Amino acid sequence: MHSAVKIFIGAVVGGIAGYAIYRFIGCRTGACPLQSNLYISVTLWALVGALMTAGK
């Protein structure tokens, strides 16, 4: 599999994980900006997923 495809799949899986964290764990008071904002949570976890698959 091409490395760009692996990175893209990692980003998509990370984004889904970020959405799940926002939806099921998220911060209701807004005091924790990484979990209380949908866009920040999805973007951050998509980046983490992409970086985890970019190794080697």
N, C-alpha and C positions, 0 to 999 in steps of 0.2 A: 504494500500500500504506500502511496506517495506520502511524504512527510507533511505536506500542506493539508492533505485530507485528514491525516491523524490529528493535526493541530486544530482544524476546524471542528472535528468530532469532539475533541476534548473541550473546546470552547462551548459547544452546544450542550454537552453534558454538564459542564460547570454552570452554565446559565440556568439550566433546569434545576440544578441543586440550589443555586442562589434563590430562585423563585420559591422552591420548597422551604428554604430557611426563612425567607420573608413571610410566607403564608402561614406556616405552622409554628415557627419559633419566634418570629419577629417581636419587636419591642412596641408595645401599645402606647407607651407614654411619649415616644419620640426622643428619649434621652440617649439612645444608642443609634447613631446615624447610619451605621453599616447595616443594621437589620431593620430599621424603621422606614427606609426609603427603598422602594421597589427597584428603581433604576440603578442605584448605587450597589445594592445587593447582587443583582443579576450581572452587572458589569464586572464587579470585583470577582465573583466566582467564575465567570466566563474566562477572565484573565488567568485565574489560578488553574483552571482546567486546561487552558491552552499552554501554559508554562509547564504543567506536569507532563504533557504529552510531547513537548518540544525537546526533551532530553536526547542526548547523543547527537 
